[in-house]
Amino acid sequence: MRILVVEDEPDLNDVITKKLESEHYTVDHCFNGHAAVDYINCAEYDAIILDIMLPGISGLEVLKTIRNRNDKTPVLLLTARDSIEDRVTGLDKGADDYLVKPFAFDELLARIRAMIRRSYDHVSNSFTVADLTVNCDTREVTRGDMPISLSSKEFAILEYMIRNEGIVLTREKISQHIWNYDYEGSSNVIDVYIRYLRKKIDEGFSQKLIHTIRGTGYVLRIDE
């Protein structure tokens, strides 16, 4: 899952970014509203953490820009002001959640998980396709009764695919959700990781779940 952090306090920005990365999220980060709009214009995010008080243009203006183009990416607003009016304003402008500084990082992580869960219209962060189960909270994967050990990137790709079960995902779309702008790797890296996943998820099972759509990309689904 790829998250954008927009916070003008460098120390807080750095702490949030590192905490999210330690939880296996892919993170881009910036420090002002103009940069935030540039990032959002160039990538798709699973969630955005957005400070209200930003240099350049405010977080609320960034939020307005997002919603005016019918972008439904979940947005959590950060603010140092704990007034009901501020909260109502942010929520009315299209924010999904609101957190007042200072905050506990466990609460921030829980709110992010809840936002992403709602955005996929799923009551939990556990997904099952055929006999494959992926728990996105505990990062446990099983097929039948067999636990499957995955690397961080393997899990990230599988999570994105199972959240989008039945939807054909291009290599570019998968790459955008797994790596941030700092990544400089080979162009066939998605194909390499899909091979790893197939070996672990499908090998030895008669029902294959990961399918290649020639000329397009990959899809996780049950084929009749």
C-alpha positions in Angstrom: 0.0 0.0 0.0 1.3 3.4 -1.0 0.8 6.5 1.2 1.6 10.1 0.8 2.7 12.1 3.9 2.3 15.9 3.6 3.6 17.6 6.8 5.7 20.8 6.9 7.4 20.0 10.3 10.6 18.1 9.1 11.0 16.1 12.3 7.4 15.0 12.4 7.4 14.2 8.7 10.5 12.1 9.1 9.1 10.2 12.1 5.7 9.5 10.4 7.5 8.3 7.2 9.9 6.0 9.0 7.1 4.6 11.2 5.0 3.8 8.1 7.9 2.3 6.3 8.6 0.1 9.3 5.0 -1.1 9.0 5.8 -2.1 5.3 3.9 0.8 3.7 5.5 2.4 0.6 5.8 6.1 1.4 6.3 9.4 -0.5 6.6 12.6 1.5 6.6 16.3 1.0 6.5 19.5 3.0 4.0 21.9 1.3 0.7 22.1 -0.6 2.1 22.7 -4.0 4.4 19.7 -3.8 1.5 17.6 -2.6 -0.6 18.4 -5.6 2.3 17.5 -7.9 2.7 14.1 -6.2 -1.0 13.4 -6.3 -1.1 14.4 -10.0 1.6 11.9 -10.8 0.7 8.8 -8.7 -2.1 6.9 -7.2 -2.2 6.5 -3.4 -4.1 4.2 -1.1 -4.2 6.9 1.6 -3.0 10.5 2.1 -1.9 12.0 5.5 -2.4 15.7 5.1 -1.5 18.5 7.5 -4.0 21.4 7.4 -1.5 24.2 8.0 0.9 24.1 5.1 3.1 26.7 3.3 2.1 27.5 -0.2 -1.5 26.3 -0.3 -3.3 24.9 2.8 -4.2 21.3 3.4 -7.8 22.1 2.9 -7.1 23.6 -0.5 -5.2 20.4 -1.4 -8.2 18.4 -0.2 -10.5 20.5 -2.3 -8.4 20.0 -5.4 -8.5 16.2 -4.8 -12.2 16.0 -4.4 -13.1 18.4 -7.2 -11.6 15.9 -9.6 -13.6 13.1 -8.0 -10.5 11.5 -6.5 -11.8 9.3 -3.7 -8.4 8.5 -2.1 -8.8 8.3 1.7 -7.5 11.5 3.4 -6.6 11.8 7.0 -6.2 15.4 8.2 -3.6 16.4 10.8 -4.0 19.6 12.8 -2.7 21.2 16.0 -6.1 22.8 16.5 -8.7 20.8 18.4 -11.9 22.8 17.8 -15.2 21.2 16.7 -15.4 23.9 13.9 -12.1 22.8 12.4 -13.1 19.2 12.5 -16.4 19.9 10.9 -14.9 22.0 8.2 -12.3 19.3 7.2 -14.9 16.5 7.2 -17.4 18.6 5.2 -14.7 19.3 2.6 -14.2 15.6 2.0 -11.7 14.3 4.6 -12.2 10.7 5.8 -10.7 11.2 9.2 -9.1 13.7 11.5 -6.3 13.5 14.0 -5.1 16.2 16.4 -1.4 16.7 17.2 0.2 15.3 19.3 -1.1 11.8 18.6 -0.2 8.2 19.4 1.3 6.4 16.4 -0.7 3.3 17.2 -3.9 5.4 16.7 -2.6 6.8 13.4 -1.9 3.3 12.1 -5.3 2.1 13.2 -7.0 4.9 11.5 -5.0 4.3 8.3 -6.0 0.7 8.3 -9.7 1.6 8.9 -9.6 4.1 6.0 -8.1 1.7 3.6 -10.5 -1.0 4.7 -13.5 1.2 4.0 -12.1 2.4 0.6 -12.1 -1.3 -0.5 -15.6 -1.7 0.9 -14.4 -4.6 3.0 -15.4 -5.3 6.6 -12.0 -6.6 7.7 -8.5 -6.6 6.5 -8.6 -10.4 5.9 -9.3 -11.6 2.3 -10.0 -15.1 1.0 -10.0 -16.3 -2.6 -10.6 -20.1 -3.0 -8.4 -21.6 -0.3 -6.0 -18.7 -0.2 -6.3 -16.4 2.8 -4.4 -13.2 3.3 -4.5 -11.3 6.6 -3.3 -7.8 5.9 -3.1 -6.9 9.6 -1.0 -9.8 10.8 0.6 -10.3 7.3 -0.2 -14.0 7.5 -0.8 -16.0 4.3 -2.1 -19.5 4.1 -3.2 -21.7 1.2 -5.3 -24.6 2.5 -3.7 -25.5 5.8 -0.3 -24.5 4.7 1.3 -21.3 5.9 3.2 -19.4 3.3 6.2 -17.2 4.0 6.6 -14.1 1.8 9.1 -11.3 1.6 7.9 -7.7 2.2 7.6 -6.9 -1.5 6.0 -10.3 -2.3 3.4 -9.7 0.4 2.8 -6.1 -0.8 2.1 -7.3 -4.4 -0.2 -10.1 -3.2 -2.1 -7.8 -0.9 -2.7 -5.3 -3.8 -3.8 -8.1 -6.1 -6.2 -9.8 -3.6 -7.7 -6.4 -2.6 -8.4 -6.0 -6.3 -9.6 -9.6 -6.9 -10.8 -10.1 -10.5 -9.4 -6.8 -11.7 -6.7 -6.9 -14.3 -3.7 -4.9 -13.1 -1.0 -3.5 -15.4 2.6 -3.8 -14.5 2.7 0.0 -14.1 -0.2 0.0 -11.8 1.3 -2.7 -9.6 4.6 -0.9 -9.6 3.0 2.4 -8.6 1.5 0.9 -5.5 4.6 -1.0 -4.4 7.5 1.4 -4.9 7.9 5.1 -4.3 9.6 7.8 -6.5 13.0 6.9 -5.1 13.0 3.4 -6.6 15.4 2.8 -9.5 15.1 -0.8 -10.5 14.8 -2.9 -13.6 11.7 -2.7 -15.9 10.9 -6.4 -15.4 10.9 -6.4 -11.6 7.1 -7.0 -11.5 7.5 -10.1 -13.7 10.2 -11.4 -11.4 8.1 -11.0 -8.3 5.1 -12.6 -9.9 7.2 -15.6 -10.7 8.2 -15.8 -7.0 4.6 -15.5 -6.0 3.4 -18.2 -8.4 6.0 -20.6 -7.0 4.8 -20.0 -3.5 1.0 -19.5 -4.0 0.1 -21.8 -7.0 2.8 -24.4 -7.3 1.5 -27.8 -6.2 -2.2 -26.7 -6.5 -4.4 -27.7 -9.4 -6.4 -24.5 -9.1 -4.2 -21.6 -10.2 -5.1 -18.1 -8.8 -2.5 -15.8 -10.4 -3.1 -15.4 -14.1 -1.2 -13.5 -16.9 -3.3 -11.3 -19.2 -1.0 -11.2 -22.2 -0.1 -7.7 -23.3 -1.7 -6.2 -20.2 -0.7 -7.5 -16.8 -1.8 -9.8 -14.1 -5.0 -10.7 -12.2 -5.8 -12.8 -9.1 -9.0 -14.7 -9.6 -10.7 -18.1 -9.6 -11.0 -19.4 -13.2 -13.9 -21.8 -13.7 
